[in-house]
């Protein structure tokens, strides 16, 4: 869509320019949103919707297929909101002294673990998972 196309439709040149400006603004917003979603996903975001709502994208500008200063803003955002992102080194499971069973995980702690933590344990240490799930 260009100004010639719009004026051939009978729209004044002034209105055509305003329409094109608004169109460019909307495209820029969509490109920023799409780029942010991709970057958050690449960086291991746990909750994309929450991250998108918390991230201030009002000062971002999209040009030449990229967002100026995005890496710095994302790095800062990730430091401030680290709970939204997967960690490279998940915390080690530990049990109170005297109740240790299977690599520092007590049966009581295992029974309180959510699905995600149990799945991680199953994938990282299947023998410990098996020991904790056996009926003894």
C-alpha positions in Angstrom: 0.0 0.0 0.0 1.4 3.4 -1.0 0.1 6.9 -1.3 -0.6 6.5 -5.0 -2.8 3.5 -4.3 -4.8 5.4 -1.7 -5.2 8.6 -3.7 -6.5 6.4 -6.7 -9.2 5.2 -4.3 -10.3 8.8 -3.9 -8.6 9.5 -0.5 -7.0 12.9 -0.2 -3.2 13.0 -0.2 -3.2 14.4 3.4 -5.5 11.5 4.7 -3.4 9.0 2.7 -0.3 10.1 4.4 -2.0 9.8 7.8 -3.2 6.3 6.9 0.3 5.2 5.8 1.9 6.7 9.0 -0.6 4.8 11.1 0.0 1.6 9.2 3.8 1.9 9.6 3.3 2.5 13.4 1.1 -0.6 13.7 3.5 -2.8 11.7 6.3 -1.6 13.9 4.4 -2.6 17.0 3.7 -6.0 15.6 7.3 -6.5 14.6 8.4 -5.5 18.1 5.9 -7.9 19.7 6.9 -10.8 17.5 10.6 -10.1 18.0 10.2 -9.9 21.8 8.2 -13.2 21.9 11.0 -14.9 19.9 13.8 -13.5 22.1 12.0 -14.4 25.3 11.4 -18.0 24.0 15.1 -18.3 23.0 16.1 -17.2 26.5 14.0 -19.8 28.3 11.0 -17.8 29.5 8.7 -19.8 31.8 5.6 -17.6 31.2 5.6 -15.6 28.0 2.4 -13.7 28.7 3.7 -12.5 32.1 7.0 -11.5 30.6 5.4 -9.6 27.8 3.2 -7.7 30.2 6.0 -6.8 32.5 8.5 -5.7 29.8 8.3 -2.0 29.0 8.5 -1.9 25.2 7.3 1.7 24.9 10.7 3.2 24.1 11.8 0.4 21.6 12.1 1.3 17.9 12.1 -1.2 15.1 14.2 -0.5 12.0 16.0 -2.5 9.4 14.6 -5.8 10.7 15.8 -5.3 14.3 15.1 -3.6 17.6 17.7 -1.0 18.6 19.3 -1.8 22.0 17.2 -4.9 22.6 20.0 -7.1 24.0 20.8 -4.7 26.7 17.2 -4.1 27.7 16.5 -7.9 27.7 19.6 -8.6 29.8 18.6 -6.0 32.3 15.0 -7.3 32.4 16.2 -10.9 32.9 18.3 -9.9 35.9 15.4 -8.0 37.5 12.9 -10.8 36.8 15.0 -13.9 37.0 12.1 -15.9 38.4 10.5 -15.8 34.9 13.3 -17.6 33.2 14.7 -21.2 33.4 18.0 -21.3 35.2 21.0 -23.1 33.8 21.8 -24.7 37.1 18.7 -25.8 38.9 18.8 -25.8 42.6 20.0 -29.0 44.3 17.4 -30.9 46.3 18.4 -31.3 50.0 16.8 -32.8 53.0 17.1 -32.0 56.7 19.9 -33.9 58.6 18.8 -37.3 59.7 16.1 -37.7 57.1 18.4 -38.0 54.1 17.5 -40.7 51.5 18.7 -41.0 47.9 21.0 -38.2 47.0 19.9 -35.8 49.7 16.1 -36.2 49.0 13.9 -37.5 51.8 10.7 -39.4 51.0 8.8 -36.6 52.7 10.4 -34.0 50.4 9.8 -36.2 47.4 6.1 -36.5 48.3 5.8 -32.7 48.4 7.5 -32.2 45.0 5.3 -30.9 42.1 5.2 -32.6 38.8 7.9 -30.4 37.2 10.5 -31.2 39.9 9.7 -34.9 39.9 10.0 -34.9 36.1 13.4 -33.2 36.3 14.5 -35.7 38.9 13.3 -38.6 36.8 15.3 -37.2 33.8 18.4 -36.3 35.7 18.6 -39.2 38.1 16.3 -42.1 37.2 17.8 -44.4 39.9 17.1 -42.0 42.7 13.6 -41.4 41.3 13.0 -45.2 41.2 14.3 -45.6 44.8 11.9 -42.9 46.0 8.9 -44.3 44.2 9.3 -47.9 45.3 7.1 -49.0 48.2 9.5 -50.0 51.0 
